[in-house]
Amino acid sequence: MDEEIDLKSSSPMSVKTQNMADFWDDLLEQCRNQYEFNQEFANHYQDQFMKNFKRYEELLREEIEINKQKRTIIRIFAHNVAEWAHLKFTRPTNEKKSQHMYVTTKNNQLRSILPNHIISRSMMRKLREQDSWCKNEKMFEDEHHIGGGFCKDADYKF
């Protein structure tokens, strides 16, 4: 009774096993493909954020350089304003009112000359530091309360 066993014929169990193996192979392949796809995007974003970070560092260096230039320019500006004021105005006495009048007059004249008629606080501070005639003047001209009020119109009635 030599019966041959047909190995090629598959029983229902081996078909299920093969189907499961194919399923897992397909799933594994999909995972690999998804991983490679995600890696490509991850690499793309990494390249992008590295470019952004390098540009950020460049901007920081530029900002440092610009700040140095601003400090230099404001120092030169303040020196030139002090020289201009010393030629244009009379030196104030040691009295507070005289110094106040000098600073107020100088700043008002300066505002009328400058574009937009604005002098920033930091600029005012530097102007005061650079001008030997107003070293004793501790407050900004805008902070003084000497005079008849803040209205420009003298005919204004309250």
LINLIN-V652459 format. One record per pair of residues at least 6 apart in sequence whose ideal C-beta (glycine too) atoms are under 6 Angstrom apart, sorted by the first residue. I is the first residue (numbers start at 1). J is the second residue. D is the distance in whole Angstrom. If there is no record, write none. Layout:
# LINLIN-V652459
i:I j:J d:D
i:I j:J d:D
This chain:
# LINLIN-V652459
i:74 j:126 d:5
i:78 j:126 d:4
i:78 j:127 d:5
i:78 j:130 d:4
i:79 j:130 d:5
i:81 j:127 d:6
i:82 j:130 d:5
i:82 j:131 d:4
i:85 j:106 d:5
i:91 j:133 d:6
i:92 j:98 d:4
i:92 j:99 d:5
i:92 j:102 d:4
i:99 j:134 d:6
i:99 j:136 d:6
i:99 j:137 d:5
i:100 j:144 d:6
i:103 j:134 d:5
i:103 j:137 d:5
i:103 j:141 d:5
i:104 j:141 d:5
i:107 j:141 d:5
i:111 j:117 d:5
i:124 j:140 d:5
i:128 j:134 d:6
